[in-house]
């Protein structure tokens, strides 16, 4: 999540579908950045001038740091819309998200597609 992420990620979706025929894609998994508190500290120590950790991170249900729910929801909705524009029938699940987030984004949990 950074200024201009939407443009970059929408370009990525366009590039994927320009290079890979949609018939070759059975399902997609979407996820956002999550990490242990220790990993965050290591990144900050090794790369003190990085900006990837400038946003707020909260401890989630899995005890890992993740973006706040409203930010993840925005990312997922933008990405889902972009993907569905190219491939309306593709099965998508949200990686490492709770059922509530899946419901908010109108996608099923992973087990539905296994």
Backbone torsions as a table, in degrees:
resi	resn	phi	psi	omega
1	UNK	NA	115.3	-179.1
2	UNK	-156.8	166.9	179.7
3	UNK	-61.4	123.9	-179.9
4	UNK	90.4	5.7	-177.7
5	UNK	-58.7	-37.3	-177.0
6	UNK	-57.8	-48.2	-179.2
7	UNK	-60.2	-46.2	-178.4
8	UNK	-64.0	-44.9	-177.5
9	UNK	-72.8	-34.5	175.4
10	UNK	-65.2	-38.4	175.2
11	UNK	-63.3	-38.0	178.1
12	UNK	-62.9	-45.0	178.2
13	UNK	-60.8	-44.9	177.9
14	UNK	-59.4	-43.1	-179.5
15	UNK	-64.4	-43.6	178.7
16	UNK	-58.0	-48.2	-177.2
17	UNK	-76.0	-17.1	173.4
18	UNK	-77.0	-28.2	-176.0
19	UNK	-99.7	-27.2	-176.5
20	UNK	-119.6	122.4	178.3
21	UNK	-62.9	138.5	-177.1
22	UNK	-59.3	-26.8	178.5
23	UNK	-65.7	-19.4	179.6
24	UNK	-87.8	-3.6	-178.2
25	UNK	-110.2	113.0	-179.8
26	UNK	-88.7	-36.0	-179.9
27	UNK	-157.8	159.9	178.8
28	UNK	-131.6	145.6	174.7
29	UNK	-114.4	129.8	176.2
30	UNK	-113.9	142.8	175.8
31	UNK	-153.4	162.9	176.5
32	UNK	-117.2	167.2	-177.9
33	UNK	-56.9	129.4	172.7
34	UNK	-146.1	148.2	-175.5
35	UNK	-160.4	163.6	175.0
36	UNK	-77.1	155.2	175.9
37	UNK	-57.4	-35.2	179.4
38	UNK	-64.6	-41.6	179.1
39	UNK	-64.1	-40.3	177.8
40	UNK	-58.9	-44.6	179.3
41	UNK	-62.5	-41.3	179.4
42	UNK	-64.1	-42.1	179.0
43	UNK	-62.4	-45.5	179.8
44	UNK	-62.2	-38.3	179.6
45	UNK	-70.4	-42.0	-176.7
46	UNK	-79.9	-28.9	-176.9
47	UNK	-131.6	69.7	-172.8
48	UNK	-61.8	-20.3	-177.8
49	UNK	-102.2	11.0	179.3
50	UNK	-71.0	156.9	178.3
51	UNK	-116.0	1.0	-176.9
52	UNK	-65.8	-22.0	-177.9
53	UNK	-104.4	16.9	-177.1
54	UNK	-73.4	-23.7	179.9
55	UNK	-76.6	167.8	178.3
56	UNK	-74.4	139.9	175.2
57	UNK	-126.0	139.2	179.5
58	UNK	-120.7	154.5	176.2
59	UNK	-77.9	124.8	-177.8
60	UNK	-93.5	-174.6	-178.6
61	UNK	-59.9	-24.5	-178.7
62	UNK	-97.6	11.8	178.8
63	UNK	69.2	16.3	177.3
64	UNK	-106.6	153.4	177.7
65	UNK	-77.8	137.7	178.6
66	UNK	-151.2	164.0	176.7
67	UNK	-62.8	154.2	175.5
68	UNK	-59.0	157.1	-175.4
69	UNK	-55.3	-43.8	-177.1
70	UNK	-63.2	-33.1	178.5
71	UNK	-72.1	-43.7	178.7
72	UNK	-62.9	-40.8	179.2
73	UNK	-61.4	-41.9	177.7
74	UNK	-62.2	-46.3	179.5
75	UNK	-59.9	-49.0	-177.8
76	UNK	-62.8	-42.7	-178.6
77	UNK	-64.7	-41.6	177.8
78	UNK	-63.3	-46.3	-178.3
79	UNK	-67.3	-42.8	179.0
80	UNK	-60.9	-43.3	178.6
81	UNK	-61.4	-44.0	-179.1
82	UNK	-64.9	-43.6	-179.5
83	UNK	-66.0	-45.6	-177.9
84	UNK	-65.3	-25.2	175.5
85	UNK	-63.4	-39.8	179.4
86	UNK	-83.3	-34.4	-166.9
87	UNK	-147.2	76.6	-172.6
88	UNK	-58.1	-29.0	-173.7
89	UNK	-100.2	4.5	-177.5
90	UNK	-68.2	142.2	176.0
91	UNK	-81.6	128.4	-179.1
92	UNK	-127.6	138.1	171.2
93	UNK	-131.3	159.6	-179.8
94	UNK	-98.6	121.0	-177.3
95	UNK	-73.8	125.7	173.7
96	UNK	62.4	32.2	176.9
97	UNK	-112.3	154.9	177.5
98	UNK	-77.3	162.9	-179.1
99	UNK	-57.9	-34.3	-179.6
100	UNK	-59.8	-42.9	179.0
101	UNK	-67.4	-41.0	177.6
102	UNK	-59.4	-43.8	178.8
103	UNK	-63.9	-41.7	179.4
104	UNK	-61.8	-31.8	-178.8
105	UNK	-95.8	-0.5	178.9
106	UNK	59.3	42.2	173.2
107	UNK	-126.3	156.0	-179.3
108	UNK	-86.6	164.4	173.7
109	UNK	-72.2	164.5	-176.9
110	UNK	-53.0	-45.8	-172.9
111	UNK	-57.3	-24.8	179.7
112	UNK	-63.5	-27.4	-174.4
113	UNK	-106.4	5.6	-179.7
114	UNK	-86.4	NA	NA
